[in-house]
Amino acid sequence: AFSGPRDTAVGSSLNDVRGQFRDDGGEARANGDFLLYSKKTQDESQIGMLTNLEDGRQKLSYYHPVKNGQYIELSYYGRDGIVAQIDWLQYQPST
């Protein structure tokens, strides 16, 4: 099975994965989405979100700047509380 950082993997409990990363205890929005944290400085922004998708899955996403305007997105997709998919994406700045 594919594994992510901090001993997270496909098949892990979504709550266990959430417990491995920063969570400032944000309130749920009306649709059940959570903003887990948002750290903004003059030079960078870091964001963690839990989103309820239309197909019934949940998406746990973390966005982190790396360098030169690039961002890494680490996302866990869960169904019935279990991680079924992990995506690791890198975004390049537009030029």
KEZAKE-578107 format. One line per field, with one value per residue (C-alpha): residue number from 0; residue in three letters; z, x, y. Coordinates in steps of 0.001 Angstrom, whole numbers. Layout:
<pts>
numi	(NUM,...)
lokol	(ALA,...)
c3	(Z,...)
c1	(X,...)
c2	(Y,...)
</pts>
This chain:
<pts>
numi	(0,1,2,3,4,5,6,7,8,9,10,11,12,13,14,15,16,17,18,19,20,21,22,23,24,25,26,27,28,29,30,31,32,33,34,35,36,37,38,39,40,41,42,43,44,45,46,47,48,49,50,51,52,53,54,55,56,57,58,59,60,61,62,63,64,65,66,67,68,69,70,71,72,73,74,75,76,77,78,79,80,81,82,83,84,85,86,87,88,89,90,91,92,93,94)
lokol	(ALA,PHE,SER,GLY,PRO,ARG,ASP,THR,ALA,VAL,GLY,SER,SER,LEU,ASN,ASP,VAL,ARG,GLY,GLN,PHE,ARG,ASP,ASP,GLY,GLY,GLU,ALA,ARG,ALA,ASN,GLY,ASP,PHE,LEU,LEU,TYR,SER,LYS,LYS,THR,GLN,ASP,GLU,SER,GLN,ILE,GLY,MET,LEU,THR,ASN,LEU,GLU,ASP,GLY,ARG,GLN,LYS,LEU,SER,TYR,TYR,HIS,PRO,VAL,LYS,ASN,GLY,GLN,TYR,ILE,GLU,LEU,SER,TYR,TYR,GLY,ARG,ASP,GLY,ILE,VAL,ALA,GLN,ILE,ASP,TRP,LEU,GLN,TYR,GLN,PRO,SER,THR)
c3	(0,-703,2402,3260,5882,9631,9303,7348,4602,2483,4880,7854,9774,8479,12107,12835,9834,10973,14395,12846,11459,12754,13704,15412,16102,13665,13687,11119,8345,7551,4992,7511,6047,8463,8117,10250,10247,8255,8845,6832,6932,4615,2600,2705,3554,4945,4977,6215,5250,5633,2806,2261,-1431,-3411,-3999,-243,278,2543,1467,4050,2382,3454,1370,2069,200,-735,-2779,-5554,-5398,-5559,-3343,-2313,-1734,297,193,1733,354,2715,2486,5614,7709,5965,3655,164,-1800,-1174,-3647,-3525,-5991,-6742,-8121,-10127,-10241,-13515,-15504)
c1	(0,1096,2260,2571,4584,4269,3297,133,-1030,-3915,-6073,-5385,-8233,-8905,-9102,-5680,-4211,-5821,-4249,-765,-954,-1699,-5316,-6195,-9732,-11595,-15384,-17327,-19026,-22698,-21726,-19442,-16144,-13389,-10538,-8002,-5476,-4335,-906,-180,2974,4299,6179,4035,727,112,-3384,-5034,-8634,-11160,-13701,-16821,-16981,-20201,-19558,-19620,-15853,-13875,-10690,-8067,-5639,-2476,-820,2765,5103,8482,10453,10197,6409,5997,3476,3075,-412,-735,-4304,-5943,-9268,-11414,-14642,-16409,-13552,-10769,-8087,-8553,-6237,-3285,-2232,1018,974,3413,2224,4518,3997,2673,5197)
c2	(0,3554,5382,9033,10901,10304,6634,7413,5063,3875,1871,4184,5751,9277,10452,8918,10750,14002,13474,13284,16823,20288,20993,24269,23059,25255,25170,23197,25120,24468,21772,20016,21267,22323,24772,22896,25714,28696,30161,33264,35341,38002,35365,32233,30608,27125,25684,22485,21646,18843,18903,16797,15891,15504,11789,11068,10971,13269,15028,15959,18429,20175,22911,23941,26332,24863,27427,29999,30178,26383,24593,20983,19566,16381,15049,12007,10789,8769,6833,5563,6968,4978,6430,5000,7306,9632,12346,14291,17207,19994,23327,25592,29362,30733,32697)
</pts>
